[in-house]
Amino acid sequence: MNSENLLTKEVYADANFLISYWLPKHEDYEQARLRFFELIENNSQITLSPLVIDESWYKIYKIGRTIL
């Protein structure tokens, strides 16, 4: 799918997106992977803040143990 006209060139990724992308058993895993690869195809700049990274790792540690 060519989504170049639909996606912006700069995207701020939040913790929910990263958690969904990093945990294969997450209910939104496939959707997150699809969106991530669409962003790459669109040459979008994916921006992360230190807080988003911290929140993501914390949640992955907390919920990841229960669904992995």
BELURSUL-V747560 format. One record per residue. N is the residue number from 1. PHI is phi in radians with two decimals (* if undefined). OMEGA is omega in whole degrees, -180 to 180 (none if undefined). Layout:
[[N:PHI:OMEGA] [N:PHI:OMEGA]]
//
This chain:
[[1:*:176] [2:-1.61:-176] [3:-1.88:-176] [4:-1.00:-180] [5:-1.38:-176] [6:-1.70:-174] [7:-1.82:177] [8:-1.39:-179] [9:-1.48:177] [10:-2.17:-176] [11:-2.23:175] [12:-1.67:-180] [13:-1.52:179] [14:-1.73:-176] [15:-1.09:-179] [16:-1.06:178] [17:-1.10:-178] [18:-1.11:179] [19:-1.09:179] [20:-1.06:-178] [21:-1.25:-174] [22:-1.49:-178] [23:-1.87:-176] [24:-1.00:180] [25:-1.62:177] [26:-1.21:-176] [27:-1.10:180] [28:-1.81:-176] [29:-0.99:-177] [30:-1.11:179] [31:-1.13:178] [32:-1.13:178] [33:-1.08:179] [34:-1.03:180] [35:-1.12:180] [36:-1.06:-179] [37:-1.22:173] [38:-1.14:178] [39:-1.12:178] [40:-1.10:179] [41:-1.05:-179] [42:-1.45:-176] [43:1.03:178] [44:-1.31:174] [45:-1.55:-179] [46:-1.67:-175] [47:-1.85:177] [48:-2.19:173] [49:-1.78:176] [50:-1.00:180] [51:-1.13:178] [52:-1.09:179] [53:-1.12:179] [54:-1.08:179] [55:-1.08:-179] [56:-1.11:-180] [57:-1.09:179] [58:-1.09:-180] [59:-1.15:178] [60:-1.08:177] [61:-1.11:-176] [62:-1.28:-176] [63:-1.61:-178] [64:-1.07:-180] [65:-1.15:-177] [66:-1.52:-178] [67:-1.93:180] [68:-1.47:none]]
//
